[in-house]
Amino acid sequence: MKRELQGHYVTVSTVGERVMVFVPLPLPSDLPINWTPELRNKFDQALLVLGRLDSVSTLLSDRWLLFQNSNIEFQRELLDT
């Protein structure tokens, strides 16, 4: 499937080096969401997991370690589905 580019590139200078950055097009402001019971359930589960992640992160001295491990688990879940 071919699509048009969903944004544009801009050349910027940082620390004396010129780089190209991608600027995406803005998202639609009034995109309707069809809140089916299944979607609502998944949304509620995601909020619950984010709350648990937030509470556990306050107990760690190095929060990046949590995010690295969470990313690995997330990737495993994606592969299992």
One Martini backbone bead per residue (centre of mass of N, CA, C, O) as a GRO file, in nm:
protein
   81
    1MET     BB    1   0.094   0.038   0.026
    2LYS     BB    2   0.051   0.368  -0.075
    3ARG     BB    3   0.176   0.670   0.071
    4GLU     BB    4   0.194   0.960   0.187
    5LEU     BB    5   0.357   1.180   0.348
    6GLN     BB    6   0.312   1.252   0.714
    7GLY     BB    7   0.507   1.504   0.638
    8HIS     BB    8   0.824   1.672   0.718
    9TYR     BB    9   1.137   1.808   0.650
   10VAL     BB   10   1.395   1.955   0.864
   11THR     BB   11   1.654   2.180   0.898
   12VAL     BB   12   1.890   2.172   1.165
   13SER     BB   13   2.080   2.320   1.436
   14THR     BB   14   2.318   2.139   1.650
   15VAL     BB   15   2.609   2.189   1.778
   16GLY     BB   16   2.702   2.263   1.471
   17GLU     BB   17   2.487   2.056   1.349
   18ARG     BB   18   2.333   1.929   1.069
   19VAL     BB   19   1.986   1.825   1.065
   20MET     BB   20   1.723   1.597   1.006
   21VAL     BB   21   1.373   1.641   1.065
   22PHE     BB   22   1.061   1.509   1.157
   23VAL     BB   23   0.733   1.648   1.079
   24PRO     BB   24   0.434   1.586   1.165
   25LEU     BB   25   0.125   1.579   1.121
   26PRO     BB   26  -0.153   1.665   1.247
   27LEU     BB   27  -0.397   1.564   1.430
   28PRO     BB   28  -0.705   1.511   1.463
   29SER     BB   29  -0.926   1.685   1.677
   30ASP     BB   30  -1.219   1.514   1.597
   31LEU     BB   31  -1.195   1.205   1.680
   32PRO     BB   32  -1.393   0.948   1.690
   33ILE     BB   33  -1.495   0.719   1.949
   34ASN     BB   34  -1.571   0.374   1.968
   35TRP     BB   35  -1.713   0.260   2.269
   36THR     BB   36  -1.671  -0.036   2.323
   37PRO     BB   37  -1.658  -0.279   2.551
   38GLU     BB   38  -1.379  -0.382   2.461
   39LEU     BB   39  -1.230  -0.110   2.456
   40ARG     BB   40  -1.291  -0.029   2.750
   41ASN     BB   41  -1.147  -0.269   2.879
   42LYS     BB   42  -0.864  -0.211   2.763
   43PHE     BB   43  -0.839   0.072   2.882
   44ASP     BB   44  -0.865  -0.012   3.181
   45GLN     BB   45  -0.619  -0.201   3.180
   46ALA     BB   46  -0.410   0.013   3.104
   47LEU     BB   47  -0.452   0.195   3.351
   48LEU     BB   48  -0.378  -0.016   3.561
   49VAL     BB   49  -0.086  -0.069   3.462
   50LEU     BB   50   0.013   0.223   3.487
   51GLY     BB   51  -0.033   0.242   3.791
   52ARG     BB   52   0.161   0.017   3.870
   53LEU     BB   53   0.413   0.135   3.738
   54ASP     BB   54   0.417   0.397   3.900
   55SER     BB   55   0.437   0.269   4.186
   56VAL     BB   56   0.701   0.106   4.135
   57SER     BB   57   0.893   0.344   4.045
   58THR     BB   58   0.917   0.470   4.340
   59LEU     BB   59   1.106   0.217   4.450
   60LEU     BB   60   1.325   0.301   4.253
   61SER     BB   61   1.645   0.420   4.174
   62ASP     BB   62   1.621   0.295   3.867
   63ARG     BB   63   1.389   0.354   3.625
   64TRP     BB   64   1.516   0.244   3.359
   65LEU     BB   65   1.510  -0.053   3.434
   66LEU     BB   66   1.205  -0.084   3.419
   67PHE     BB   67   1.169   0.001   3.119
   68GLN     BB   68   1.342  -0.219   2.996
   69ASN     BB   69   1.181  -0.462   3.109
   70SER     BB   70   0.904  -0.375   2.999
   71ASN     BB   71   0.982  -0.385   2.701
   72ILE     BB   72   1.038  -0.687   2.690
   73GLU     BB   73   0.754  -0.779   2.779
   74PHE     BB   74   0.599  -0.635   2.557
   75GLN     BB   75   0.729  -0.787   2.322
   76ARG     BB   76   0.633  -1.067   2.408
   77GLU     BB   77   0.330  -1.007   2.395
   78LEU     BB   78   0.321  -0.938   2.094
   79LEU     BB   79   0.425  -1.222   1.998
   80ASP     BB   80   0.185  -1.392   2.135
   81THR     BB   81  -0.064  -1.245   1.963
   0.00000   0.00000   0.00000
